[in-house]
Amino acid sequence: MKSSSQAVSFMSILMLLLLLAPSSEAAIACSDVIKDLRPCLSYLQSGSGKPPATCCAGVSALASAAKTTADKQTACNCIKNATSKVSVKPELAKALPSNCGISLSFTVSPNVDCSKYYFY
């Protein structure tokens, strides 16, 4: 009987630890990333100078939402896939965060390898 109660206690502790452990799954969805960056599309395709305020607000929202490494990798992959499907000026895409005065821990580009990118 003693070993049965020890096993139950062990399993209870294990389940508690699993529930308290930080999750590596992304909390951000591709649809959110696309929604945030949609106001940037015309700027990235044919713009110049500073991006529109609505675009920068979206970049800022994305930067705030992508907290964990998993979030950043998801956002990076979403952006990579989206920019590979529409024609954007690579130099504008790469400079977008800095042109908005925002720091992203990944490059906005169809060529970035999100699995090897260093996310801080």
Buried (B, 14 or more C-beta within 10 A) or exposed (E): EEEEEEEEEEEEEEEEEEEEEEEEEBEBBBEBBBEBBEBBBEBBEEBEEEBBEEBBBBBBBBBEBBEBBBBBBBBBBBBBBBBEEEEBBBEBBBBBBEBBEBEBBBBBBBEBEBEEBEBE
